[in-house]
Amino acid sequence: MSDTPDSAVQPYIEQHRESFLDDLAAWLRIPSVSAQPEHAEDVRRSAAWLSDKLRETGFPVCEVWETPGAPAVFAEWPSDDPEAPVVLVYGHHDVQPAAREDGWHTDPFEPVVRDGRMYGRGAADDKGQVFFHTLGVRAHLAATGRTTPAVHLKLLIEGEEESGSQHFRALVEQRADRLAADAVIVSDTGMWDEDTPTVCTGMRGLAECEIELYGPEQDIHSGSFGGAVPNPATEVARLVTALHDEQGRVAVPGFYDGVAELTDDERALFAELPFDEATWLRTAKSTAARGEDGYTTLERVWARPTAEVNGIGGGYQGAGSKTIIPASALVKISFRLVAGQEPDRVEKLVRTWAEGRIPEGIRHRITFAPATRPCLTPLDHPALQALARAMGRAFGKQVLFTREGGSGPAADLQDVLGAPVLFLGISVPSDGWHAPDEKVELGLLFKGVETTAHLWGELAAALRRTN
């Protein structure tokens, strides 16, 4: 248990509630859209604003770190306890594009508070979830009487997450000595729903490839040549057919080698979540669930590796018929990876599998995009348990555990820094990330503040015991 008294946290937060919301609204007014070149100066202005606000919060070190793209913000607040563990908080200050004509009911960059919610681009993704750390650390200090945090606290807030984090890995590698930490907190995620506080324990990795097949030097007549020369479109179809076996497993030899299997405890915890498959299917715009045999829907999307055909092209695509053998065809495939799978090894396995199925007379090109590694923190890790305790104290109820089926830059932090990654987010599915009328529930936003007020003491106690 941390030394942060629960009774002292809430009054401090309530006392500073309005000024906190005013500051957040001021930050949301900066249209820091990293994907649009015309907003490059706004992204830079957002970084400068945050750096100034963190210094005002009390961080003695606040720096804007340049990259070949958009700037990141680094801040550091050393603890006066020489034995204190080091914790790094990750988030991002750039936002998705937004315009009133997209369907917003109000100006996306003029935040409004209505019915206990703040509407505005970045309210949940990710400025709101970054900003709750500023009030949280002040509440932690006020409640404990400390003058420095119970942990050596660092923040890294990048400026390109919404445009692919193109320069993030290089930045982390170049600044690894400044970013070194015993644990990483990622506040760019969410909870199961408004009534179910949850902590995410991991994200899948991603490897994407495009396989292009070439046959005749040009489209040729299928009557004159069909059945006598190899057809690239047919061979692409055969690759796709061979990608999965009858049990829905990826049929690339060696693909599952090293995969971290779900434990009985993890499966039991997933089963405790209030999951309704019919509702999930409506969200997925689908009518049936299907995938690898022997696993539930949540297990499939959170904890199992997959291969999905993202697109197939080749041959005549217009109205009516055109009896040809096309000169080329292609397929785009993405592989979601789980803990225990190395992207480089998966790429080699896929290349070997595909090349072994391409017949004589078909030339090929296989291209892989830069991969994202999976990350996973075990349920029994002391840092993860400390986060669950802090969130449980804030919400006053049991915290459950989830994973994320998608991928993100958190894996780069785990990979380069060698530290466990913990996900602390209070956003909920209705917040509308990337959509019109993005919002954050103010009640949950302040629960995030309260969680961080407890978190630093909990982590200090938990990680000191293990170091």
C-alpha positions as CSV (number, residue, x, y, z in Angstrom):
1,M,0.0,0.0,0.0
2,S,1.3,3.5,-0.8
3,D,1.6,6.4,1.6
4,T,-1.0,8.5,-0.2
5,P,-4.1,8.9,2.0
6,D,-7.3,8.5,0.1
7,S,-9.1,11.1,2.2
8,A,-6.7,13.8,1.2
9,V,-6.7,13.3,-2.6
10,Q,-10.3,14.0,-3.6
11,P,-10.5,17.4,-1.8
12,Y,-7.4,18.6,-3.5
13,I,-8.7,17.5,-6.9
14,E,-12.0,19.2,-6.4
15,Q,-10.4,22.4,-5.3
16,H,-8.4,22.5,-8.6
17,R,-11.1,21.1,-10.9
18,E,-12.1,24.2,-12.7
19,S,-8.6,25.5,-13.4
20,F,-7.6,22.1,-14.6
21,L,-10.5,22.0,-17.1
22,D,-9.7,25.6,-18.2
23,D,-6.1,24.6,-19.0
24,L,-7.2,21.4,-20.8
25,A,-9.6,23.4,-23.0
26,A,-6.8,25.9,-23.8
27,W,-4.6,23.0,-25.0
28,L,-7.5,21.5,-27.0
29,R,-7.8,24.8,-28.9
30,I,-4.5,24.2,-30.5
31,P,-5.2,22.1,-33.7
32,S,-2.1,19.9,-33.5
33,V,-2.9,17.7,-36.5
34,S,0.4,16.0,-37.3
35,A,-0.9,14.4,-40.6
36,Q,-1.6,17.8,-42.2
37,P,1.5,19.9,-43.2
38,E,-0.5,23.1,-42.8
39,H,-0.7,22.4,-39.1
40,A,3.0,21.8,-38.6
41,E,3.4,25.0,-36.6
42,D,0.3,24.2,-34.5
43,V,1.9,20.9,-33.5
44,R,5.1,22.8,-32.6
45,R,2.9,25.3,-30.6
46,S,1.2,22.4,-28.8
47,A,4.6,21.0,-27.7
48,A,5.7,24.4,-26.4
49,W,2.4,24.9,-24.6
50,L,2.8,21.5,-22.9
51,S,6.4,22.1,-21.9
52,D,5.5,25.4,-20.3
53,K,2.6,23.8,-18.5
54,L,4.7,20.9,-17.1
55,R,7.2,23.4,-15.8
56,E,4.4,25.3,-14.2
57,T,3.2,22.0,-12.7
58,G,6.6,21.6,-11.0
59,F,8.7,19.5,-13.3
60,P,12.2,21.0,-13.1
61,V,13.3,19.6,-16.4
62,C,11.1,20.3,-19.4
63,E,12.5,20.0,-23.0
64,V,11.1,20.0,-26.5
65,W,12.9,17.3,-28.4
66,E,13.1,17.8,-32.2
67,T,12.8,15.0,-34.7
68,P,12.8,15.0,-38.5
69,G,9.1,15.3,-38.2
70,A,7.1,16.7,-35.3
71,P,8.6,17.5,-31.9
72,A,8.1,15.5,-28.7
73,V,8.1,16.8,-25.1
74,F,10.3,15.4,-22.4
75,A,9.9,16.2,-18.7
76,E,11.6,14.9,-15.6
77,W,10.9,15.3,-11.9
78,P,13.5,13.4,-9.8
79,S,12.5,12.0,-6.4
80,D,14.4,13.1,-3.3
81,D,14.5,9.4,-2.4
82,P,17.7,8.0,-3.9
83,E,16.1,4.5,-3.8
84,A,13.0,5.5,-5.7
85,P,12.2,3.6,-8.9
86,V,12.1,5.4,-12.2
87,V,8.8,5.6,-14.1
88,L,8.3,6.9,-17.6
89,V,4.8,8.1,-18.8
90,Y,4.1,7.9,-22.5
91,G,1.4,9.8,-24.5
92,H,1.0,12.0,-27.5
93,H,0.0,15.6,-28.1
94,D,-0.9,15.4,-31.8
95,V,-4.5,14.7,-32.9
96,Q,-6.5,13.4,-35.8
97,P,-7.8,15.8,-38.5
98,A,-11.2,17.3,-37.7
99,A,-13.6,19.8,-39.3
100,R,-17.1,20.9,-38.6
101,E,-18.4,19.6,-41.9
102,D,-17.2,16.0,-40.9
103,G,-20.4,15.9,-38.7
104,W,-19.3,17.7,-35.6
105,H,-22.1,19.5,-33.8
106,T,-19.7,22.1,-32.5
107,D,-16.3,23.5,-33.6
108,P,-13.8,20.5,-33.0
109,F,-11.2,22.9,-31.8
110,E,-13.4,25.0,-29.5
111,P,-14.1,22.6,-26.7
112,V,-17.4,22.7,-24.9
113,V,-18.6,21.1,-21.7
114,R,-22.1,19.6,-21.8
115,D,-23.9,16.9,-19.7
116,G,-20.7,16.0,-17.8
117,R,-18.6,15.6,-20.9
118,M,-16.0,17.7,-22.6
119,Y,-16.3,17.7,-26.4
120,G,-13.3,18.5,-28.6
121,R,-10.7,16.9,-30.8
122,G,-8.1,15.3,-28.5
123,A,-10.3,15.4,-25.4
124,A,-9.8,11.6,-25.0
125,D,-7.2,10.8,-27.6
126,D,-4.8,11.8,-26.2
127,K,-4.5,15.2,-24.6
128,G,-7.1,14.6,-21.9
129,Q,-5.3,11.4,-20.8
130,V,-1.9,13.0,-20.9
131,F,-3.1,16.1,-19.0
132,F,-4.6,14.2,-16.0
133,H,-1.1,13.4,-15.0
134,T,-0.4,17.1,-14.2
135,L,-3.1,17.3,-11.6
136,G,-2.5,13.8,-10.4
137,V,1.1,14.4,-9.4
138,R,0.2,17.6,-7.6
139,A,-2.6,15.8,-5.7
140,H,0.0,13.1,-4.8
141,L,2.3,15.7,-3.4
142,A,-0.4,17.6,-1.5
143,A,-1.8,14.5,0.0
144,T,1.5,13.1,1.2
145,G,3.3,16.3,2.1
146,R,6.1,15.4,-0.2
147,T,8.0,18.0,-2.2
148,T,9.0,15.5,-4.9
149,P,7.2,12.5,-6.3
150,A,7.6,9.1,-4.6
151,V,9.1,7.9,-7.9
152,H,11.6,9.4,-10.2
153,L,9.0,10.6,-12.8
154,K,9.6,11.1,-16.5
155,L,7.2,12.0,-19.3
156,L,7.7,11.5,-23.1
157,I,4.8,12.9,-25.1
158,E,5.3,12.4,-28.8
159,G,4.0,14.5,-31.7
160,E,3.5,12.0,-34.5
161,E,1.4,9.1,-33.1
162,E,-1.6,10.0,-35.2
163,S,0.5,10.0,-38.4
164,G,2.3,6.7,-37.8
165,S,5.0,7.5,-35.2
166,Q,7.5,7.5,-38.1
167,H,10.4,8.8,-36.1
168,F,9.5,7.5,-32.6
169,R,11.6,4.4,-32.5
170,A,14.7,6.3,-33.6
171,L,14.0,9.0,-31.0
172,V,13.8,6.4,-28.2
173,E,17.0,4.7,-29.3
174,Q,18.9,8.0,-29.5
175,R,17.6,9.1,-26.1
176,A,17.6,5.7,-24.4
177,D,19.9,6.9,-21.6
178,R,17.5,9.8,-20.7
179,L,14.5,7.6,-21.0
180,A,15.7,4.6,-18.9
181,A,13.0,3.5,-16.5
182,D,11.9,0.6,-14.3
183,A,8.4,0.8,-15.7
184,V,6.5,2.6,-18.5
185,I,3.0,3.9,-18.1
186,V,1.1,4.3,-21.4
187,S,-1.8,6.7,-21.1
188,D,-3.2,6.3,-24.6
189,T,-5.8,3.6,-24.1
190,G,-9.1,3.0,-22.4
191,M,-11.4,1.0,-20.2
192,W,-14.0,-1.7,-21.0
193,D,-16.9,0.6,-20.3
194,E,-18.1,3.4,-17.9
195,D,-18.9,0.9,-15.1
196,T,-16.0,-1.5,-15.5
197,P,-12.5,-0.2,-14.7
198,T,-9.9,-2.3,-16.5
199,V,-6.2,-2.4,-17.1
200,C,-4.8,-3.5,-20.4
201,T,-1.9,-5.9,-20.1
202,G,-0.6,-6.0,-23.7
203,M,-1.0,-5.2,-27.3
204,R,-0.4,-7.4,-30.4
205,G,2.4,-6.6,-32.9
206,L,1.9,-6.1,-36.6
207,A,3.7,-7.3,-39.7
208,E,2.3,-6.3,-43.1
209,C,3.3,-7.6,-46.5
210,E,2.4,-7.3,-50.2
211,I,2.9,-10.2,-52.5
212,E,3.0,-9.3,-56.2
213,L,3.0,-12.1,-58.9
214,Y,3.8,-11.5,-62.6
215,G,3.1,-13.9,-65.5
216,P,2.9,-13.0,-69.1
217,E,4.5,-9.7,-70.1
218,Q,1.0,-8.3,-70.9
219,D,-2.6,-9.4,-70.6
220,I,-3.2,-12.2,-73.0
221,H,-6.3,-14.0,-74.6
222,S,-7.6,-16.7,-72.2
223,G,-9.0,-18.7,-75.2
224,S,-5.7,-18.8,-77.0
225,F,-3.5,-19.3,-74.0
226,G,-5.6,-20.4,-71.0
227,G,-4.8,-23.7,-69.5
228,A,-1.3,-23.6,-71.0
229,V,0.5,-20.9,-69.1
230,P,0.5,-20.0,-65.4
231,N,-2.1,-17.4,-64.4
232,P,-0.9,-14.9,-61.7
233,A,-4.5,-14.3,-60.4
234,T,-5.1,-18.0,-60.0
235,E,-1.8,-18.3,-58.1
236,V,-2.7,-15.4,-55.8
237,A,-6.0,-17.2,-55.1
238,R,-4.2,-20.4,-54.3
239,L,-1.9,-18.5,-51.8
240,V,-5.0,-17.0,-50.1
241,T,-6.7,-20.4,-49.9
242,A,-3.6,-22.0,-48.4
243,L,-3.1,-19.3,-45.7
244,H,-5.4,-21.0,-43.1
245,D,-6.1,-24.6,-42.3
246,E,-9.5,-26.2,-41.5
247,Q,-9.3,-25.1,-37.8
248,G,-8.8,-21.5,-38.7
249,R,-5.1,-21.5,-37.8
250,V,-2.4,-19.8,-39.9
251,A,-0.9,-22.5,-42.1
252,V,2.6,-20.9,-42.4
253,P,5.0,-23.5,-41.0
254,G,6.6,-22.4,-37.8
255,F,4.2,-19.4,-37.4
256,Y,3.1,-20.5,-33.8
257,D,6.6,-21.4,-32.6
258,G,7.2,-19.5,-29.3
259,V,3.7,-18.1,-29.0
260,A,2.9,-17.2,-25.3
261,E,-0.2,-19.3,-24.6
262,L,-3.0,-18.0,-22.4
263,T,-2.9,-19.2,-18.8
264,D,-6.0,-20.5,-17.1
265,D,-6.0,-17.4,-14.9
266,E,-6.0,-15.1,-17.9
267,R,-8.8,-17.0,-19.6
268,A,-10.9,-16.8,-16.4
269,L,-10.3,-13.1,-16.0
270,F,-11.3,-12.5,-19.7
271,A,-14.5,-14.5,-19.0
272,E,-15.4,-12.1,-16.1
273,L,-15.8,-9.2,-18.4
274,P,-19.4,-8.3,-19.4
275,F,-19.0,-9.3,-23.0
276,D,-22.0,-9.7,-25.2
277,E,-21.2,-11.3,-28.5
278,A,-24.4,-10.1,-30.3
279,T,-23.6,-6.5,-29.3
280,W,-20.0,-6.9,-30.4
281,L,-21.1,-8.3,-33.8
282,R,-23.3,-5.3,-34.3
283,T,-20.3,-3.0,-33.7
284,A,-18.3,-5.2,-36.1
285,K,-21.0,-4.8,-38.7
286,S,-21.0,-8.6,-39.0
287,T,-23.4,-11.5,-38.5
288,A,-21.2,-14.3,-37.3
289,A,-18.1,-14.8,-35.2
290,R,-15.4,-17.0,-36.8
291,G,-11.7,-17.7,-36.2
292,E,-9.3,-20.1,-34.7
293,D,-11.0,-23.2,-33.1
294,G,-10.8,-23.6,-29.4
295,Y,-10.8,-19.9,-28.4
296,T,-13.4,-17.3,-27.5
297,T,-13.9,-14.1,-29.5
298,L,-12.0,-12.0,-26.9
299,E,-9.2,-14.5,-26.8
300,R,-8.9,-14.5,-30.6
301,V,-8.7,-10.7,-30.9
302,W,-6.5,-10.1,-27.8
303,A,-4.2,-13.1,-27.4
304,R,-3.9,-15.1,-30.6
305,P,-1.8,-14.3,-33.7
306,T,-3.7,-13.9,-36.9
307,A,-3.3,-13.5,-40.7
308,E,-5.8,-11.4,-42.6
309,V,-6.2,-10.7,-46.3
310,N,-6.5,-7.0,-46.6
311,G,-6.9,-6.8,-50.3
312,I,-6.6,-8.7,-53.6
313,G,-6.1,-7.2,-57.0
314,G,-5.3,-8.2,-60.6
315,G,-7.0,-8.8,-63.9
316,Y,-10.1,-7.1,-65.3
317,Q,-12.2,-5.2,-62.8
318,G,-14.7,-3.3,-65.0
319,A,-18.3,-4.1,-66.0
320,G,-19.0,-7.2,-68.1
321,S,-16.3,-9.7,-69.0
322,K,-12.9,-9.5,-70.5
323,T,-11.5,-13.0,-71.2
324,I,-7.8,-12.6,-70.4
325,I,-5.0,-14.0,-68.4
326,P,-3.8,-11.0,-66.5
327,A,-0.1,-10.0,-66.5
328,S,0.0,-9.5,-62.8
329,A,-1.9,-9.9,-59.5
330,L,-1.3,-9.1,-55.9
331,V,-2.5,-9.8,-52.3
332,K,-2.0,-7.6,-49.2
333,I,-1.8,-9.5,-45.9
334,S,-1.4,-8.4,-42.3
335,F,-0.2,-10.6,-39.5
336,R,-1.1,-9.6,-35.9
337,L,1.6,-11.0,-33.6
338,V,1.5,-11.9,-29.9
339,A,4.2,-12.2,-27.2
340,G,6.8,-14.8,-28.2
341,Q,6.7,-14.0,-31.9
342,E,9.6,-12.0,-33.5
343,P,8.6,-9.9,-36.5
344,D,11.9,-10.6,-38.4
345,R,11.4,-14.4,-38.0
346,V,7.8,-14.2,-39.1
347,E,8.8,-12.3,-42.2
348,K,11.3,-15.1,-43.1
349,L,8.7,-17.8,-42.5
350,V,6.1,-16.0,-44.7
351,R,8.7,-15.5,-47.5
352,T,9.7,-19.2,-47.4
353,W,6.1,-20.3,-47.4
354,A,5.0,-18.1,-50.2
355,E,8.0,-18.7,-52.4
356,G,7.6,-22.4,-52.0
357,R,4.1,-22.2,-53.5
358,I,4.9,-20.0,-56.5
359,P,5.2,-22.2,-59.7
360,E,7.7,-21.9,-62.4
361,G,6.8,-19.2,-64.9
362,I,5.6,-16.8,-62.2
363,R,7.9,-14.0,-61.1
364,H,7.3,-12.5,-57.7
365,R,8.1,-9.6,-55.4
366,I,7.4,-9.8,-51.6
367,T,7.5,-6.5,-49.7
368,F,7.2,-6.1,-45.9
369,A,6.5,-2.8,-44.2
370,P,8.3,-1.8,-41.0
371,A,6.9,-4.1,-38.2
372,T,5.6,-3.4,-34.8
373,R,6.5,-5.8,-32.0
374,P,4.0,-7.2,-29.5
375,C,4.2,-6.4,-25.9
376,L,2.8,-8.1,-22.8
377,T,3.2,-7.6,-19.1
378,P,2.4,-10.7,-17.0
379,L,-0.5,-10.5,-14.6
380,D,1.6,-11.2,-11.6
381,H,4.2,-8.4,-12.3
382,P,4.4,-6.2,-9.2
383,A,4.2,-3.0,-11.3
384,L,0.9,-4.2,-12.9
385,Q,-0.5,-5.1,-9.5
386,A,0.4,-1.7,-8.2
387,L,-1.5,0.0,-11.1
388,A,-4.5,-2.2,-10.4
389,R,-4.5,-1.3,-6.7
390,A,-4.2,2.5,-7.5
391,M,-7.1,2.3,-10.0
392,G,-9.2,0.2,-7.6
393,R,-8.7,2.8,-4.9
394,A,-9.9,5.5,-7.2
395,F,-12.9,3.6,-8.6
396,G,-13.8,1.8,-5.4
397,K,-14.3,-1.5,-7.1
398,Q,-12.5,-4.5,-8.5
399,V,-10.3,-3.8,-11.5
400,L,-10.4,-6.4,-14.3
401,F,-7.8,-7.0,-17.1
402,T,-8.0,-6.8,-20.8
403,R,-5.6,-6.7,-23.8
404,E,-5.7,-4.7,-27.0
405,G,-6.0,-6.4,-30.4
406,G,-4.4,-3.5,-32.2
407,S,-0.8,-2.4,-32.3
408,G,1.1,0.8,-31.2
409,P,4.4,2.4,-30.3
410,A,4.3,1.0,-26.8
411,A,6.2,-2.1,-27.9
412,D,9.1,0.1,-29.0
413,L,9.4,1.4,-25.4
414,Q,9.4,-2.1,-24.0
415,D,11.9,-3.3,-26.6
416,V,14.4,-0.5,-26.4
417,L,14.2,0.3,-22.7
418,G,13.6,-3.3,-21.5
419,A,11.0,-2.2,-19.0
420,P,7.5,-3.5,-18.4
421,V,4.7,-1.5,-20.1
422,L,1.6,-0.7,-18.1
423,F,-1.5,0.8,-19.7
424,L,-3.5,3.4,-17.7
425,G,-6.4,4.8,-19.6
426,I,-9.9,6.0,-18.6
427,S,-11.4,6.5,-22.1
428,V,-14.5,4.4,-23.0
429,P,-15.7,3.2,-26.4
430,S,-18.4,5.9,-26.7
431,D,-15.7,8.7,-26.6
432,G,-15.4,8.5,-30.4
433,W,-11.7,8.5,-31.0
434,H,-11.0,9.8,-34.6
435,A,-14.7,10.5,-35.1
436,P,-16.9,13.6,-35.0
437,D,-17.9,14.8,-31.5
438,E,-15.0,13.2,-29.7
439,K,-15.5,13.6,-26.0
440,V,-14.2,12.6,-22.6
441,E,-16.4,11.7,-19.6
442,L,-15.4,14.2,-16.9
443,G,-16.2,11.8,-14.1
444,L,-13.8,9.3,-15.6
445,L,-11.2,11.9,-16.4
446,F,-11.0,12.8,-12.7
447,K,-10.9,9.2,-11.8
448,G,-7.7,9.1,-13.9
449,V,-6.4,12.0,-11.9
450,E,-7.2,10.2,-8.7
451,T,-5.6,7.0,-10.0
452,T,-2.3,8.8,-10.7
453,A,-2.4,10.4,-7.3
454,H,-2.3,7.0,-5.7
455,L,-0.1,5.3,-8.4
456,W,3.3,6.8,-7.6
457,G,3.2,5.7,-4.0
458,E,2.0,2.2,-5.0
459,L,4.7,1.9,-7.6
460,A,7.4,3.1,-5.3
461,A,6.5,0.5,-2.7
462,A,6.1,-2.3,-5.3
463,L,9.2,-1.7,-7.3
464,R,11.4,-1.0,-4.4
465,R,10.6,-4.5,-3.0
466,T,11.7,-6.1,-6.3
467,N,14.9,-4.0,-7.0
